[in-house]
């Protein structure tokens, strides 16, 4: 599986790759803070034809490392469970928004937010979406 390299503070940093049972992904600042504080316990991810990472390989008891794409800080988590949904509405109806989003939004607001990320709406229609429940280690 190929990885993506981004610049964090002018330092090339690999994200979206795996080393055995350790999976490393980038995360924006706000959800990073919500995971760090323990408020957000479920990460939402979708496979994409444009990005090389296959989220179906993440399983319970694997480790998921988040790298803050702005600061380069790291949070290590353990995967509790992974659930796959056909669409974001079903995910929010099942998982709720209080543990999946950085802010306490309604299902409709959450759907609008997730669909606003470039390519996410199309990717979810094609591949579905993953709810990855985590706990910090």
C-alpha positions as CSV (number, residue, x, y, z in Angstrom):
1,X,0.0,0.0,0.0
2,X,1.4,3.4,-1.0
3,X,1.5,6.2,1.4
4,X,0.9,10.0,1.2
5,X,3.6,12.5,2.2
6,X,2.6,15.9,3.4
7,X,4.7,18.8,4.7
8,X,4.1,19.6,8.4
9,X,6.1,22.7,9.4
10,X,8.3,22.2,6.3
11,X,9.0,18.5,7.2
12,X,7.9,15.8,4.9
13,X,5.7,13.5,6.9
14,X,4.1,10.2,5.8
15,X,0.4,9.7,6.5
16,X,-2.1,7.1,5.5
17,X,0.1,4.0,5.7
18,X,0.4,0.8,7.8
19,X,3.2,-1.0,9.5
20,X,1.7,-4.4,10.5
21,X,-1.1,-3.6,13.0
22,X,-0.1,0.0,13.3
23,X,-2.0,2.4,11.0
24,X,-0.9,6.0,10.6
25,X,-3.3,8.7,9.3
26,X,-3.4,12.5,9.2
27,X,-6.1,14.5,11.0
28,X,-7.1,18.1,11.0
29,X,-6.5,20.2,14.1
30,X,-10.1,20.3,15.5
31,X,-10.8,16.6,15.5
32,X,-7.3,15.9,16.7
33,X,-8.1,18.0,19.8
34,X,-11.4,16.3,20.3
35,X,-9.8,12.9,20.2
36,X,-7.0,14.1,22.6
37,X,-9.6,15.4,25.1
38,X,-11.6,12.1,24.9
39,X,-14.7,13.9,23.5
40,X,-14.4,12.2,20.1
41,X,-14.2,8.4,20.4
42,X,-15.2,7.4,16.8
43,X,-13.3,8.4,13.8
44,X,-15.1,8.5,10.4
45,X,-13.2,7.4,7.3
46,X,-14.0,6.5,3.7
47,X,-12.0,4.8,1.1
48,X,-11.2,6.8,-2.0
49,X,-10.1,6.0,-5.5
50,X,-7.8,9.1,-5.2
51,X,-6.0,8.1,-2.0
52,X,-4.2,4.8,-1.5
53,X,-5.3,3.8,2.0
54,X,-7.7,1.0,2.5
55,X,-9.6,1.4,5.8
56,X,-11.0,-2.1,5.6
57,X,-7.6,-3.4,6.9
58,X,-8.1,-1.8,10.3
59,X,-9.4,-4.2,12.8
60,X,-10.2,-4.3,16.6
61,X,-7.0,-4.4,18.7
62,X,-4.9,-2.7,16.0
63,X,-3.2,0.6,16.8
64,X,-4.2,3.8,15.0
65,X,-1.8,6.7,15.2
66,X,-3.1,10.2,14.3
67,X,-0.8,12.9,13.1
68,X,-2.0,16.5,13.4
69,X,-1.6,17.8,9.9
70,X,-0.9,21.3,11.2
71,X,1.4,20.8,14.1
72,X,2.8,17.3,13.6
73,X,1.8,16.2,17.1
74,X,0.8,12.5,17.5
75,X,-1.9,10.6,19.4
76,X,-1.7,6.9,19.7
77,X,-5.0,5.0,20.0
78,X,-6.2,1.4,20.2
79,X,-9.0,0.3,17.9
80,X,-12.0,-1.0,19.9
81,X,-14.1,-1.9,16.9
82,X,-14.7,-1.0,13.2
83,X,-18.1,-0.8,11.7
84,X,-18.9,-0.3,8.0
85,X,-22.0,1.6,6.8
86,X,-23.5,2.1,3.4
87,X,-23.8,5.9,4.0
88,X,-23.1,8.6,6.4
89,X,-26.7,9.0,7.5
90,X,-26.9,5.4,8.7
91,X,-23.6,5.8,10.5
92,X,-24.8,8.9,12.4
93,X,-28.2,7.3,13.1
94,X,-26.4,4.3,14.6
95,X,-23.3,5.8,16.2
96,X,-24.7,9.3,17.0
97,X,-23.0,12.6,16.4
98,X,-21.8,13.2,19.9
99,X,-18.9,10.7,19.6
100,X,-18.2,11.0,15.9
101,X,-17.9,14.8,15.4
102,X,-15.8,17.5,17.0
103,X,-18.9,19.6,17.7
104,X,-22.4,18.5,18.9
105,X,-24.3,18.8,15.6
106,X,-27.5,17.3,14.3
107,X,-27.5,14.3,11.9
108,X,-28.3,16.7,9.0
109,X,-25.5,19.1,10.0
110,X,-23.1,16.2,10.3
111,X,-24.0,14.9,6.9
112,X,-23.5,18.3,5.4
113,X,-20.1,18.6,7.1
114,X,-18.8,15.2,5.9
115,X,-20.1,15.8,2.4
116,X,-18.2,19.1,2.3
117,X,-14.8,17.4,2.4
118,X,-13.4,17.1,-1.2
119,X,-14.4,13.8,-2.7
120,X,-16.0,12.3,0.4
121,X,-19.6,12.3,-0.8
122,X,-18.7,10.4,-4.0
123,X,-16.4,8.0,-2.2
124,X,-19.0,7.2,0.4
125,X,-21.6,6.5,-2.3
126,X,-19.1,4.1,-4.0
127,X,-17.4,2.5,-1.0
128,X,-19.5,3.2,2.1
129,X,-18.0,4.7,5.3
130,X,-16.2,3.3,8.4
131,X,-16.8,4.2,12.0
132,X,-13.6,3.4,13.9
133,X,-14.1,3.4,17.6
134,X,-10.9,4.2,19.5
135,X,-9.5,4.7,22.9
136,X,-6.3,6.6,23.6
137,X,-3.3,4.6,24.9
